[in-house]
Amino acid sequence: MRLVFIPSFFALCSLLAAGPGFNGRWDITVKGEPRGRAWWLGIEGAGTPHPKGTFISAFGGALNPIEEISVQGGQLTFGFRHDGRHLVYKATLAGDRIEGVFEEDGKQKFAFTGVRAPVIPDKEDGTWKKGAPVSLFNGRDMSGWKPLIPNLPLGWKVENGVLTNTPKANNLITGSKFWNFELDAEFRVGPHSNSGIGLRGRYEVQILEDYGRPPDVHSNGALYSRIIPGVNASKPAGEWQTYHIRLVGRTVTVILNGRKIIDRGQIDGLTAIAVDPNEGEPGPLILQGDHGSVEFRKLVLTPLTH
């Protein structure tokens, strides 16, 4: 029995020793992803018999608990079964990076690379000073904005001082990039509609017609799939609503229609709207137009500096 047990024990130790390097949070760039989206991966317990993790975005844009996961021979393999499809992600360590491939039903779709999510030192400590406000929408045209997805019809127009989309339009992205800021927005959605504002091109504050419904991680004002609003402060469909959003480092505060619904919430990582995975750098704003109809009549950004 000793001759069988001892090699098996050392083989297990060798296998587990290879795993801890995968632990942590990873910002992922996907080669050839048609919508330019970035992914996010969180792993813990690699190097033990029971690793686990979360992932954005396998499907639906949510923060998905990983269903299948293993580390063998220096390779992390994780996956999901969804709508009859088997989604499998395989990654190996390359220094302090990961490199991998995504397969659907055994066929490779994309290659990807990941870097460790950076520590962002900026704190919401009351020392930030407001700069000069910048109007991101002039009420006349879409100056300063461009389509996010090349070769896809724009689907937006400006009429009577209002920026509006047609459902399933392209997303809009600013040409400028921003770091810490406050954003004041006025928006309106119709029945059953859905949109969002992407902060730094990474973190979506949800826009949703959800008047009277209990809040969850997909509610109006949620940091999508990550932070639940403390209260539903939405107005009925067709009424103008206001956002005051403050972003400092990884800390976000959201005031919806005059009510504080997220108070210094801590952002763990990217959401499904992400197209810029470089979390330690300034990023653009995104207006989501590829769901239902949405209108904006005010978008004013105030930089925050020390």
N, C-alpha and C positions, 0 to 999 in steps of 0.2 A: 504493500500500500504506500509506503514511503516513496518508492521509486516513481509512482504515478503522481502522488500529491505534490512533491517538491517541484518538479518541472512545471506543473500546472500553476502552482502558486507564483513562481517567478515569471511565468508568461503573463499572468494576470497583472502582476506589478508593472511589468514592462508596458503592457497595454494601457494601464491607467496613467502611467507617468507621461505618456504622450499626449494626454487629453487636456490638462489644465490650460495650455496655451490658447485654447478656443474660448475660454471663459471671458466674459465681458460684453460690451456693447459695440456693435460694428455698423459703420455707415458704408453702404454698398453702392457701387457704380455698376450698372448693367450695360453690357456692350450690345448695341443694336436694339434696345428696347424701343418700340415704335413711338411711344408717348414720352420718351425721355425720362421716365420715372426712376427714382432711386429707391433702394430697399433699406431696411433696418433689421438687424438681428441681435437678439440678446440671449446669451448662453450662460448657464450656471450649472455647476455639478459635473462638468466634463473632467475626467480623471477619477470619477467615482463610478460605481455600478449603476447610478441612476441620474444621468444628466437630464436636463430639461431646458426649455427655452421658449421664446416668443419671436414672432416674425411679422414684418410688414413689407410687402403685401403679397400673400399667396393668392387671395381671392377676396373680392368684396371690399377691400380697403381697410378692413378691421385689423386690430392687433390680435393675431391668431396664436393661441397656445399651440406649440408644436406637438403633433400627434405621434410621430415616429421619429426616434432619434437614437443614434449610436456613434461611437468613436472607435474605429478599428483600423489598425495599421497606419496610424497617423492621418486618417481621413475622417472628417465629420460628415455624417450623412443624416439628413432630416427630411421629413416629408409630410404630406397630407393626402387624404382621399376626399374628393369633393366632386359632386355632380357626375359620378362615374369616371372621373379622371384620377390618375395617380401622379401627384406632383412630387418630384424628388430633387433635392439640392445636395450637391457634393462639394466639399471644400477641403483644402489642405492649407497648412501654414507655409508662408513664404516670408521668413523674417518676422516682422511685426504686422504682416498683412495676411489676408486670406485670399486664395484664388480658387475659383470653382466653376461649376456648370450647373445649369438648371435643365432637368429633363421632364418631359410630360409623356406619360405612358411609354417610357423607354427611349424616347427620341429627344436628342439634345435641342434645346431652343435658344438658350443664351449662355454666354460666359459672363462671369462677374468677378469683381475684385472688391475687397473690403478693407477699410482702415479702422483702427480703434477710434471710437467717438472721443473727441477731445474733452478735457476738463476746461470749462469756461469760467474764468475767475470772477467775472463781473457779478456783483451782488446788488440786490434791491435794498439798498441801505440808506436811502434818503438823501444821498449826496449828488444825485444826477440833476443836471441843469438843462432846461429846455432851450433848444436853439430856435432858429427862425422856421415857422411852419412852411411846409411845401405842399401846394395843391397838386394832387396827382390826377385830377380831372378838372378840366377848364370849362366844362359845360357846353363846349362847341364841337369838339372832335376828340379823337383818341390819341392825341399827341402824348408821347412818353410811354405808350403801350405798344406791344407787338404780339402777334399770335404765338402761342407756345409751341404748337405742333406744326411743322412745315408742311406745305402742300395740303392743308385741310382748310376748307372755306372758313372765313372769319366768323360770320354769324352774329356780329354785334353792330349796333348803330347808335347814333346820338340824335335824339329828337326832343325839342323843347327843354333843353338842359338836362336830359336824363339819358344815361348810358344803359342800354338794354340789349339783351340777347334774344336769339331764337333758341328753343330747346335743342340740345345736342350740338351747340356751337363749340367753336374752339375755345380753349382757355386763353386768358390774356395774361401777359407778364410784363413787368416794367423793364425798361432798358437800364434804369439806375438800380443800385444796390444799397442796402441800408443795414445798420447794425442795431443799436438800441434806439427805441422810439416809442412815441404814442401815436395811435392812429384813430382818427375820428371819421366814421363812415355813416352814411344814411342809405338804407336799402329797403327794397320791397319785394316780396315774393307772393306768387299766387297760390291757390290751393294745391297741396301735395307737392310743392316745389322744393328744390334742394340746390344749394350752391355752397360757396365757402370762400374764405380769404386766406391765402397762403402767406405766412410771415417768414421773411428771409428765404422764400422758396422752399420751406421745409415743414412748417407747422401750420396745420389748418385750423382756423376758428370756423366752426360749422355755421352755415346758414340753412335753416330748415323751417318749413311751415309746420309748426307743432303746437299751436295754441291749445292750452288746457291739458296737455299730456304730461305724465310724470317725466322728470329729466333722467337721461341716461348718457352714455358716452357718445351718442350720436345726435344729441339734442341741439337745438339752436343755442349757440354760444359755447358749446363744448369745445375743448381742444380735442379734435376728432379722434375717437377711439382711445383717448388717454385720460382726459380730465372731465369729470361730470360737473355740470353747473350745480350750484347749491340750490337753485330754485328755477322754475320755469317763469321767465319774465317776458315771454313772447307776446306779440300782438296778433290779432286775427289776420288771416290772409288778406292781402290787398292794402294793408295799412303800412305807412312808412315807419321804419324802425331805426334805432340808432345804436351804434357800437362806439365805445371808447375802450381801446385795447392798448395796454402798456406792456412792452417787452423789454426786459433787461436781462442779459445773459440767458439763463435757462428758466427765468421766472416770468410768468405771464399773469396779468390781471385783466379781467373782462367785465365791463359794465354794459349791460344790455338794457336799453330803454330806461336808463337812470338807476338801475338796480345792479349792485355788484354781485355777479354770479360765480366768478372765480377770483379768489383773493390770493395773489402771490402763489399761484400753482406752479409746481416744479415740473418742467418738461424733461421726460426721460430720453426722448429721441424723436426721430423723424416720424411724420404721419404719412398717409398714403398719397397726399398731394405733392410730396417732395420731388423736386427735380434737381436740386442742388444739394449734394450730400456733404459739402464742406462746412461742417457746423461751426468751426472756429473762425469763419470769415463772414463779412457782410453778404447779404443775399437780396434777391428781388422780392416784390410782392406779386401775388398771383390772384386773379379773379377767376373763379370756376364758372364756366359756362356750359359744360358738357353734360349737365343734368337737366333740370327744369328751367323755367323762365325766371329771370331775376333782373332787377333794376337798381342802379346806383345814381344818386344825385350829389353826393358829397364824398370825397376821399382826401383827407388832409393829414399829412404825416408831419410830426414834430420830432426832430432828432433830439436824443438825449446824450449829453456829454458831461465829462467831469471838468 
